[in-house]
Amino acid sequence: CGRGGAASLAREGAEVFIPSRDEGGLADLNQRIGGAGSPVTDVSEKEQVEALVNDAVAALEGLDILVVNAGGAPPGKLDEVDDATFENAFHLTTMSAVWLWRNAIPHIKKSKQGRIVNITSAFVKEPSALLLLSNAFRPGVTAMAKMLSAELAPLGVTVNSIGPNAILTDRTRSIATANAASAAISLEEQLERNAGGLPMGRYGDASELGDLCAFLCSTQAGYITGQTIVIDGGTGHTIF
């Protein structure tokens, strides 16, 4: 999802500074979209987040946009998730957002078009039966983002969240790989089965999520703040 957002923002003319733990994929993406930098970063580590924001501000000569995105916590139910996994998921999902906000917002306040977009999950509105850790932590990030939107609105800074589901990402493939192994079928067959059960008969592409992210960062979205916009091809059942 983060890669889709970076690519869409770059296409719209933004200078993009892209962190990731995946050194190989990071370098390839940075080269492909003409990024301003691509440091290998683990956002579950406070010191690395602080260094990341400082490096981004130096490379970009300021900061207008912050996209908060981190890898998803592993799936599992209550009796399948131990304390260490809970702790790691808390730092990856919750504290990474807190550290990014704390370090980036002082710079974003100086921008004439400050934007914060948090990529969370559609499950903040409709909990998953299998993703206990996502259910536990992503709604908290969403609630804090709502608070920030009110605090920053007088400065013209918008804060919104995107809740994806049924987007074909590496995480989607990883979960499908485990399901395919259990069913003794190929990954391609598992993905085809999954897609066939979706309202549109297909997964969403990361570029579609990226384009939504780019819109929320645009001047056209200047009066949209404090919202969680779900992009899931109609798979959810909530009305709000």
Secondary structure as the mmCIF struct_conf table of DSSP 4:
data_model
#
loop_
_struct_conf.conf_type_id
_struct_conf.id
_struct_conf.beg_label_comp_id
_struct_conf.beg_label_asym_id
_struct_conf.beg_label_seq_id
_struct_conf.end_label_comp_id
_struct_conf.end_label_asym_id
_struct_conf.end_label_seq_id
HELX_RH_AL_P HELX_RH_AL_P1 GLY A 2 ARG A 11
TURN_TY1_P TURN_TY1_P1 GLU A 12 GLY A 13
STRN STRN1 PHE A 17 PHE A 17
STRN STRN2 SER A 20 SER A 20
BEND BEND1 ARG A 21 ARG A 21
HELX_RH_AL_P HELX_RH_AL_P2 GLU A 23 ILE A 33
TURN_TY1_P TURN_TY1_P2 GLY A 34 GLY A 34
BEND BEND2 ALA A 36 ALA A 36
STRN STRN3 GLY A 37 GLY A 37
STRN STRN4 VAL A 40 VAL A 40
TURN_TY1_P TURN_TY1_P3 VAL A 43 SER A 44
BEND BEND3 GLU A 45 GLU A 45
HELX_RH_AL_P HELX_RH_AL_P3 LYS A 46 LEU A 60
TURN_TY1_P TURN_TY1_P4 GLU A 61 GLU A 61
BEND BEND4 GLY A 62 GLY A 62
BEND BEND5 ASP A 64 ASP A 64
STRN STRN5 ILE A 65 VAL A 68
HELX_LH_PP_P HELX_LH_PP_P1 GLY A 71 PRO A 75
STRN STRN6 GLY A 76 GLY A 76
HELX_RH_3T_P HELX_RH_3T_P1 LEU A 78 GLU A 80
HELX_RH_AL_P HELX_RH_AL_P4 ASP A 83 PHE A 90
HELX_RH_PI_P HELX_RH_PI_P1 HIS A 91 MET A 95
HELX_RH_AL_P HELX_RH_AL_P5 SER A 96 ILE A 108
TURN_TY1_P TURN_TY1_P5 LYS A 109 LYS A 110
BEND BEND6 LYS A 112 GLN A 113
STRN STRN7 ARG A 115 ILE A 119
HELX_RH_3T_P HELX_RH_3T_P2 ALA A 122 VAL A 124
TURN_TY1_P TURN_TY1_P6 LYS A 125 LYS A 125
BEND BEND7 GLU A 126 GLU A 126
BEND BEND8 ALA A 129 LEU A 130
STRN STRN8 LEU A 131 LEU A 131
HELX_RH_AL_P HELX_RH_AL_P6 LEU A 132 LEU A 152
HELX_RH_3T_P HELX_RH_3T_P3 ALA A 153 LEU A 155
TURN_TY1_P TURN_TY1_P7 GLY A 156 GLY A 156
STRN STRN9 THR A 158 PRO A 164
BEND BEND9 ALA A 166 ALA A 166
STRN STRN10 ILE A 167 ILE A 167
HELX_RH_AL_P HELX_RH_AL_P7 ASP A 170 ALA A 183
TURN_TY1_P TURN_TY1_P8 ALA A 184 ALA A 184
HELX_RH_AL_P HELX_RH_AL_P8 LEU A 187 GLY A 196
TURN_TY1_P TURN_TY1_P9 GLY A 197 GLY A 197
BEND BEND10 LEU A 198 LEU A 198
TURN_TY1_P TURN_TY1_P10 PRO A 199 MET A 200
BEND BEND11 GLY A 201 ARG A 202
HELX_LH_PP_P HELX_LH_PP_P2 TYR A 203 TYR A 203
STRN STRN11 GLY A 204 GLY A 204
HELX_LH_PP_P HELX_LH_PP_P3 ASP A 205 ASP A 205
HELX_RH_AL_P HELX_RH_AL_P9 ALA A 206 LEU A 216
TURN_TY1_P TURN_TY1_P11 CYS A 217 CYS A 217
BEND BEND12 SER A 218 SER A 218
HELX_RH_3T_P HELX_RH_3T_P4 THR A 219 ALA A 221
TURN_TY1_P TURN_TY1_P12 GLY A 222 TYR A 223
BEND BEND13 GLY A 226 GLY A 226
STRN STRN12 THR A 228 ILE A 231
BEND BEND14 ASP A 232 ASP A 232
TURN_TY1_P TURN_TY1_P13 GLY A 233 GLY A 234
#
